[in-house]
Amino acid sequence: MLGANSDLPRDVSIAWCRPVPSHFHARYSAEARTYRYVILNRTARSALADKRAAAIHRPLDHERMSAAASALCGEHDFSAFRSSECQAHSPIRRMERLTVTRRGDWIVIDATANAFLHHMVRNIAGLLIAVGRGDASPGWAREVLEGRDRRLAAATAPAEGLYFWAVRYSAAFGLPDPYAEEPGPAMIRS
């Protein structure tokens, strides 16, 4: 990996490589993808987390956020969480997992689904932030989901803090399981 990484820009790195069959496609062969949205929830800004995490100064109740998130799990029409620029043919997605955890001043939203719509994770994060601030009840998540109208949802959360975290492929491809061991990135420690 040292040789390959030496020819790449500093913000790109190869951790492993494996041969795959010719029918493999990085996007279309994926079974699930995970995005992580990281929020720094305190009054003082962080110079180190600048442009790496969403900074929300008002206190957030992560338990309310988690309760709202549970309403979005399962297979649903996520029209209320897609951007107007979304070109997906269908708004139906299967959300396998949507969790909200707090670690000190950090709140982490992890979303795993078979696929995502344009801005879907940031729109969900915006709704969860509104619920966490107390601007809406946790039940609002279901109302927005069932209303299927983006105009009735919360504002889109900032791009800072959104990470494409992992992708899962069929075991038949023999690729490492990104869910087997969770790394502990510095961005989620206080």
Buried (B, 14 or more C-beta within 10 A) or exposed (E): EEEEEEEEEEEEEEEEEEEBEEEBEEEEBBEBBBBBBBBBBBEEEEEEBEEBBBBBEEEBBBEBBBBBBBBBBEEBBBBBBBBEEBEBEEBBBBBBEBBBEBEEBBBBBBBBBBBBBBBBBBBBBBBBBBBBBEEBEBEBBBBBBEBBEBEEBBEBBBEBBBBEBBBBBEEEEEBEEBEEEEEEEEBBEE
